[in-house]
Amino acid sequence: MARIHADPVSTSLMHPTRRALYVALLEADEYTTVQLQEIVGVDRYNLYHHLRKLESLGLVMNHRDQGRTRWWCVINRVPLPSDGNSATSQNSLASIDLSNPRVQAAARNMLRELASLSGTEIDLESATLQNLEIIGRRN
């Protein structure tokens, strides 16, 4: 079975702590480690773990040290991935209208195949498919 690899930036920003850190830094010029710890409410070890992950992806950086204080800022602004709560996404690459019965039947077959491959049970008989949205990071 082939493995599907997701975009590491989008995957990383789906984590609630990393997303909260990134959003906080987007809304300010810079924050100290202590300020970020208060904002996201995690211990120092976990905070540094998530900051290092964001730093390794080129999203944030520790841009200055002042004594023992580290200051963090965003260096690469990227669209936030959808968390599944919004009907439309700013990261939408394409949307397929499933109102055509032939297209809807093909989508049902595709979803059945995906469910079978992943070992997931899905009841498509009682579901209404309206559209299929392709989400990704724009270059």
Backbone hydrogen bonds, N-H to C=O, Kabsch-Sander energy under -0.5 kcal/mol:
donor,donor_aa,acceptor,acceptor_aa,energy
5,H,3,R,-0.6
6,A,4,I,-0.5
11,T,7,D,-2.7
12,S,8,P,-2.3
13,L,9,V,-2.3
14,M,10,S,-0.7
14,M,11,T,-0.8
15,H,12,S,-1.2
19,R,15,H,-2.9
20,A,16,P,-2.2
21,L,17,T,-2.3
22,Y,18,R,-2.7
23,V,19,R,-2.8
24,A,20,A,-2.3
25,L,21,L,-2.3
26,L,22,Y,-2.0
27,E,23,V,-1.6
28,A,25,L,-0.6
31,Y,72,W,-1.8
33,T,70,R,-1.4
36,L,32,T,-2.4
37,Q,33,T,-2.3
38,E,34,V,-1.9
39,I,35,Q,-2.1
40,V,36,L,-2.5
41,G,37,Q,-1.9
42,V,37,Q,-0.7
47,L,43,D,-2.4
48,Y,44,R,-2.6
49,H,45,Y,-2.0
50,H,46,N,-2.3
51,L,47,L,-2.7
52,R,48,Y,-2.6
53,K,49,H,-1.7
54,L,50,H,-2.3
55,E,51,L,-2.5
56,S,52,R,-2.6
57,L,53,K,-1.2
58,G,55,E,-1.6
59,L,54,L,-2.4
60,V,54,L,-0.7
61,M,73,C,-2.3
63,H,61,M,-1.2
63,H,71,W,-1.2
64,R,71,W,-1.1
66,Q,69,T,-3.1
69,T,66,Q,-2.1
71,W,64,R,-2.6
72,W,31,Y,-3.3
73,C,61,M,-1.9
75,I,59,L,-2.6
76,N,59,L,-1.6
78,V,76,N,-0.6
92,S,89,S,-1.3
93,L,134,I,-3.4
94,A,134,I,-1.2
96,I,132,L,-3.0
97,D,95,S,-0.6
98,L,130,Q,-2.2
104,Q,100,N,-2.6
105,A,101,P,-2.2
106,A,102,R,-1.9
107,A,103,V,-2.3
108,R,104,Q,-2.4
109,N,105,A,-2.2
110,M,106,A,-2.3
111,L,107,A,-2.6
112,R,108,R,-2.6
113,E,109,N,-2.2
114,L,110,M,-2.4
115,A,111,L,-2.7
116,S,112,R,-2.5
117,L,113,E,-2.5
118,S,114,L,-2.1
119,G,115,A,-0.9
119,G,116,S,-0.6
120,T,115,A,-2.5
124,L,122,I,-0.9
127,A,124,L,-0.8
129,L,127,A,-0.6
130,Q,128,T,-0.6
132,L,96,I,-1.9
134,I,94,A,-3.2
135,I,133,E,-0.6
136,G,91,N,-2.0
138,R,136,G,-0.5
